Amino acid sequence: MNVSMTANASSAQPDSPTPSPLHAVVADDFAAVNRTIVEQLNSKVPLVETIGQYITESGGKRLRPLLALLAARSLNYTGDKHIPLATLIEFMHTSTLLHDDVVDESHMRRGKKTANDAWGNAPSVLVGDFLYARSFQMMVDVGSMRIMAILSGATCIIAEGEVLQLTNIGNPSISEEDYFETILGKTAKLFEAASHSGAVLAEATPEQEQALQYYGRYLGLAFQLIDDLLDYQGDADAMGKNVGDDLAEGKPTLPLIHAMEQGTPEQAKLIRQVIRDGGLEQLDAVLEIVHATGALDYTRQRAEEMADKALQQLDALPPSAYRDSMAQLARLAVDRQA
């Protein structure tokens, strides 16, 4: 176990991710979230702070906390509870990243070593547990039983989604419906919980609350669909991970599912075998098949459908710069290259 990077942990201050134009409308709120992240990472155990800081400053877009801020502000929320709400949502997400990288035996995320590669599996899992525990402490501070119900329920569904994905590894027989159930749990549910809890905090009308809940869900689905597409046509430097990582792990994502359905028997047989075996020995052959069968175009089409559904939900909100940013975010989900 490598714990040599613990020196001066408590004195380090994590760098904030560079805000995008999407963050501009909530720039002050976002800065407050970044300060709160630093404060809430405080621990008497230096390694907790070191790993927590390492993962939270690793270049993520912080879309989930951004969603909570935008949702609350879009409904004219003027209090200050949206700051701890957004922070705890980021902690929940960061915890899942730490756990996922251990499960997936990953070595790189966002162009940097994963925490488990730098410090080992056990510290990564335990710091992930710490972040989950801290997020629940902060839920209490937010002071809303409805928000606690939304987020605690989401935590269970996210865990189930991760287990479902794990059980599907190496299984070439899952359907498109099975795939959507998996990504709804493991990815879209936290997007949904972020926008939904922001709506509840702002005392949304029932119509607005439902609209923001579904906005987050559809946005999360679009985001994951593009992630799975980029595994077969993305830029490794831009993504911070290698093209074909999902294939190497034997994950049956939508590009492969569609290619098996639309390809020749020989093409389907090859992909089924690659999913069972994992690895990248047949990467070039698989890339040729997913292109030839239109699997990547189909995956993008489904992502665009989800983004369009997300955009439709915004009709329930009053016009504002916050709503405009949420619309931009839905478009970004399908237009991005990383």
C-alpha positions in Angstrom: 0.0 0.0 0.0 1.5 3.3 -1.1 0.7 6.0 1.5 3.7 8.2 0.8 1.6 11.1 -0.5 0.2 11.9 2.9 2.7 14.7 3.8 1.3 18.1 4.4 -2.2 16.9 3.6 -4.0 19.3 6.0 -2.2 22.3 4.6 -3.0 21.6 1.0 -5.9 23.6 -0.6 -7.6 21.9 -3.5 -7.7 23.8 -6.8 -11.2 24.5 -8.0 -12.2 23.2 -11.4 -12.1 26.0 -14.0 -15.7 27.2 -14.3 -17.4 26.9 -17.7 -19.8 29.4 -19.2 -22.6 27.2 -17.7 -21.3 28.1 -14.3 -21.2 31.8 -14.9 -24.8 32.4 -13.8 -24.1 30.8 -10.4 -20.5 31.8 -10.2 -20.7 33.0 -6.6 -22.7 30.0 -5.5 -20.2 27.7 -7.2 -17.3 29.5 -5.5 -19.1 28.9 -2.2 -19.5 25.2 -2.9 -15.8 25.0 -3.6 -15.0 26.6 -0.3 -17.4 24.3 1.5 -15.8 21.3 -0.1 -12.5 22.3 1.4 -14.1 22.9 4.8 -16.0 19.6 4.8 -13.0 17.6 3.8 -11.4 18.5 7.2 -10.4 15.4 9.1 -8.1 14.5 12.0 -6.8 11.7 9.8 -4.4 13.2 7.2 -4.9 10.4 4.6 -8.6 11.1 4.5 -7.9 14.8 3.5 -5.2 13.8 1.1 -7.3 11.4 -0.9 -10.4 13.5 -0.6 -8.6 16.5 -2.0 -6.9 14.5 -4.7 -10.2 13.2 -6.1 -12.2 16.4 -5.7 -9.6 18.5 -7.5 -9.0 16.0 -10.3 -10.7 18.1 -13.0 -14.3 17.0 -13.0 -17.1 19.2 -14.4 -19.1 19.1 -11.1 -22.3 18.9 -13.1 -24.4 17.3 -10.3 -23.8 20.1 -7.8 -24.3 22.6 -10.6 -27.7 21.0 -11.3 -28.8 21.5 -7.7 -27.7 25.2 -7.8 -29.4 25.9 -11.1 -32.6 24.1 -10.1 -33.0 26.0 -6.9 -32.1 29.4 -8.4 -34.4 28.8 -11.4 -37.3 28.9 -8.9 -36.1 32.1 -7.2 -34.6 30.4 -4.1 -32.9 33.0 -2.0 -31.7 31.1 1.0 -28.3 29.5 1.6 -29.1 25.8 2.0 -28.4 25.1 -1.7 -24.6 25.4 -0.9 -24.4 22.5 1.5 -26.9 20.6 -0.7 -24.7 21.0 -3.8 -21.6 20.1 -1.8 -23.0 16.9 -0.3 -24.2 15.8 -3.8 -20.6 16.3 -5.0 -19.4 14.2 -2.1 -21.9 11.4 -3.0 -20.6 11.4 -6.5 -17.0 11.5 -5.5 -17.6 8.5 -3.2 -19.0 6.5 -6.1 -15.9 7.3 -8.2 -13.6 6.0 -5.5 -15.6 2.8 -5.2 -16.0 2.4 -8.9 -12.3 2.6 -9.6 -11.6 -0.1 -7.1 -14.3 -2.4 -8.6 -13.2 -1.7 -12.1 -9.5 -2.0 -11.2 -9.0 1.3 -13.0 -5.6 3.0 -13.2 -6.5 6.4 -14.8 -9.4 8.8 -14.5 -9.5 12.3 -16.1 -5.9 11.9 -17.2 -4.5 11.2 -13.7 -3.8 8.2 -11.6 -6.8 6.9 -9.8 -6.7 7.1 -6.0 -6.6 3.3 -5.8 -3.6 3.2 -8.1 -1.9 5.9 -6.0 -2.7 4.7 -2.5 -4.3 1.2 -2.8 -7.8 -0.2 -2.7 -8.4 -0.2 1.0 -7.7 3.5 1.6 -9.8 4.4 -1.5 -12.8 2.4 -0.3 -12.6 3.8 3.2 -12.3 7.4 2.1 -15.3 6.8 -0.2 -17.1 5.6 2.9 -16.0 8.8 4.8 -17.4 11.0 2.0 -20.7 9.2 2.0 -20.9 9.6 5.8 -20.0 13.3 5.5 -22.7 13.8 2.9 -25.3 12.4 5.3 -24.1 14.7 8.0 -24.7 17.6 5.7 -28.1 16.3 4.7 -29.1 16.8 8.4 -27.8 20.3 8.2 -29.9 21.1 5.1 -32.9 20.2 7.4 -35.4 18.8 4.9 -36.8 15.3 5.5 -38.1 15.3 1.9 -34.6 16.0 0.5 -33.1 13.4 2.8 -35.7 10.9 1.5 -34.8 11.7 -2.1 -31.0 11.5 -1.6 -31.0 8.4 0.6 -33.3 6.7 -1.8 -31.1 7.6 -4.7 -28.1 6.2 -2.8 -29.7 2.8 -2.7 -30.7 2.9 -6.3 -27.2 3.9 -7.4 -25.7 1.0 -5.4 -28.1 -1.4 -7.0 -27.2 0.0 -10.5 -23.5 -0.6 -9.8 -24.2 -4.1 -8.7 -26.4 -4.7 -11.8 -23.6 -3.4 -14.0 -21.1 -5.7 -12.2 -23.4 -8.8 -12.8 -23.8 -7.9 -16.5 -20.0 -7.8 -17.2 -19.2 -10.6 -19.6 -22.9 -11.1 -20.4 -23.6 -10.6 -24.1 -27.3 -11.4 -23.7 -28.6 -8.3 -22.0 -31.2 -6.3 -23.8 -31.4 -2.6 -24.6 -34.1 -2.4 -21.8 -31.6 -4.0 -19.4 -29.0 -1.6 -20.4 -31.2 1.4 -19.8 -32.2 0.1 -16.4 -28.5 -0.2 -15.5 -27.5 3.3 -16.6 -30.6 4.8 -14.9 -29.4 3.5 -11.6 -25.7 3.9 -11.8 -25.6 7.4 -13.5 -28.9 9.1 -14.2 -30.3 8.7 -10.6 -27.9 11.1 -9.1 -28.5 13.7 -11.8 -32.2 13.3 -11.1 -31.7 13.5 -7.3 -29.7 16.7 -7.7 -32.2 18.6 -9.8 -35.2 17.1 -7.8 -33.7 18.1 -4.4 -33.0 21.6 -5.7 -36.6 21.9 -6.7 -37.8 20.7 -3.3 -35.5 23.2 -1.5 -37.0 26.0 -3.5 -40.6 24.9 -2.7 -41.5 24.1 -6.3 -45.1 23.5 -7.4 -45.9 19.9 -8.0 -45.6 20.4 -11.7 -42.2 22.2 -11.4 -40.9 19.6 -9.0 -41.8 16.7 -11.4 -40.3 18.6 -14.3 -37.0 19.2 -12.6 -36.9 15.6 -11.4 -37.3 14.3 -15.0 -35.0 16.9 -16.4 -32.2 15.5 -14.3 -33.1 11.9 -15.2 -33.1 12.5 -18.9 -30.0 14.6 -18.8 -28.2 11.8 -16.9 -29.3 9.2 -19.5 -28.0 11.4 -22.3 -24.8 11.9 -20.5 -24.1 8.2 -20.0 -25.1 7.3 -23.6 -22.5 9.7 -24.9 -20.0 8.4 -22.4 -20.6 4.9 -23.8 -20.4 6.1 -27.4 -17.1 7.9 -26.7 -15.6 4.7 -25.6 -15.6 3.7 -29.2 -14.8 7.0 -31.0 -13.5 9.4 -28.4 -10.1 11.1 -28.0 -8.1 9.4 -25.2 -6.3 12.6 -24.3 -9.5 14.6 -24.0 -11.4 11.9 -22.1 -8.5 11.1 -19.7 -9.0 7.4 -20.3 -8.3 4.9 -23.0 -10.6 4.2 -25.9 -12.0 0.7 -25.5 -11.9 0.6 -21.7 -15.5 -0.6 -21.5 -14.7 -3.3 -24.1 -11.6 -4.4 -22.2 -13.8 -4.9 -19.1 -16.5 -6.8 -21.0 -19.2 -4.2 -20.5 -22.1 -4.7 -22.9 -23.0 -1.1 -23.6 -25.5 0.1 -26.2 -23.1 0.3 -29.1 -22.4 -3.4 -28.7 -26.0 -4.3 -28.0 -27.1 -2.6 -31.2 -24.3 -4.0 -33.3 -25.2 -7.5 -32.2 -28.8 -6.9 -33.2 -28.0 -5.3 -36.5 -24.9 -7.2 -37.6 -24.4 -10.4 -39.5 -24.4 -13.7 -37.5 -20.6 -13.7 -37.8 -20.3 -10.1 -36.5 -22.7 -10.8 -33.6 -20.7 -13.9 -32.7 -17.5 -12.0 -32.6 -18.9 -9.3 -30.3 -20.5 -11.9 -28.0 -17.1 -13.6 -27.7 -15.3 -10.3 -27.0 -17.8 -9.4 -24.3 -17.4 -12.8 -22.6 -13.6 -12.6 -22.8 -12.9 -8.9 -22.3 -9.6 -7.5 -23.5 -8.6 -5.4 -26.5 -7.2 -8.0 -28.9 -10.3 -7.6 -31.2 -10.7 -3.8 -30.7 -10.1 -3.0 -34.4 -12.6 -5.6 -35.5 -15.2 -4.4 -33.0 -14.7 -0.8 -34.1 -15.2 -1.8 -37.7 -18.5 -3.6 -36.8 -20.0 -0.8 -34.6 -19.3 1.7 -37.4 -20.6 -0.7 -40.2 -23.9 -1.4 -38.3 -24.6 2.2 -37.4 -24.4 1.4 -33.7 -22.6 4.7 -32.9 -25.2 6.7 -34.8 -28.0 4.9 -33.1 -26.4 5.5 -29.7 -26.1 9.2 -30.4 -29.7 9.3 -31.7 -30.9 7.8 -28.4 -28.8 10.4 -26.5 -30.4 13.2 -28.5 -33.8 11.8 -27.7 -33.0 11.9 -24.0 -31.6 15.5 -24.3 -34.8 16.6 -26.1 -36.9 15.1 -23.3 -34.8 17.0 -20.8 -35.3 20.3 -22.7 -39.1 19.7 -22.8 -39.2 19.6 -19.0 -37.9 23.2 -18.8 -41.2 24.6 -20.2 -42.5 24.3 -16.6 -40.0 26.8 -15.3 -40.2 30.6 -15.6 -37.9 32.3 -18.1 -34.5 33.0 -16.5 -30.7 32.8 -17.1 -30.7 29.7 -14.9 -33.2 27.9 -17.2 -31.1 29.0 -20.2 -28.1 27.4 -18.6 -30.0 24.2 -18.0 -31.0 24.2 -21.7 -27.3 24.7 -22.6 -26.3 21.8 -20.4 -28.7 19.5 -22.1 -27.2 20.3 -25.5 -23.7 20.0 -24.1 -24.5 16.5 -22.9 -24.7 15.3 -26.5 -22.2 17.7 -28.2 -19.2 17.1 -25.9 -16.1 15.1 -26.9 -15.0 14.2 -23.4 
